[in-house]
Amino acid sequence: MPQLNPAPWFAILVFSWLVILLVVVPKTTSHMFPNDPSPQSTQTPKTEPWSWPWA
């Protein structure tokens, strides 16, 4: 049965992983985001209770 012969499929698997690891991964890890998030202030805003008019 030809589908049980692993020789061509194993080579395709190995070459596709080599392409992914050597080409795709460095391209995606070197990507820089244009706006880096700035740190938020650590002060918590002052909140006041809201009186409901119907309560």
C-alpha positions in Angstrom: 0.0 0.0 0.0 1.7 3.3 -1.1 0.3 5.4 1.8 2.3 3.3 4.3 5.6 4.3 2.7 6.9 7.1 5.0 9.8 8.2 2.8 8.2 11.1 0.8 5.9 12.3 3.6 8.7 12.3 6.2 10.9 14.4 3.9 8.0 16.8 3.3 7.5 17.1 7.1 11.2 17.7 7.8 11.5 20.3 5.0 8.4 22.1 6.0 9.5 22.3 9.7 12.9 23.6 8.5 11.2 26.3 6.5 9.0 27.3 9.4 11.9 27.3 11.9 14.5 29.1 9.7 12.3 31.6 7.8 8.9 32.2 9.5 9.9 32.2 13.2 12.7 34.9 12.8 10.5 37.1 10.7 7.7 37.0 13.3 10.0 37.4 16.4 11.8 40.4 14.8 8.5 42.2 14.3 8.4 45.5 16.3 5.1 47.1 17.3 4.9 50.8 16.3 3.4 52.0 19.5 4.8 50.4 22.6 2.3 50.6 25.5 3.3 53.2 28.1 3.0 52.3 31.8 -0.1 53.4 33.5 -0.1 55.5 36.6 -0.2 53.6 39.9 -2.6 56.1 41.5 -6.1 54.9 41.9 -8.8 57.4 40.9 -11.0 58.8 43.7 -14.5 57.4 43.4 -17.6 58.7 45.0 -20.8 56.9 45.7 -23.7 57.5 43.4 -27.0 58.2 45.0 -29.8 56.7 43.0 -32.8 59.0 42.8 -35.4 56.1 43.0 -33.7 54.3 46.0 
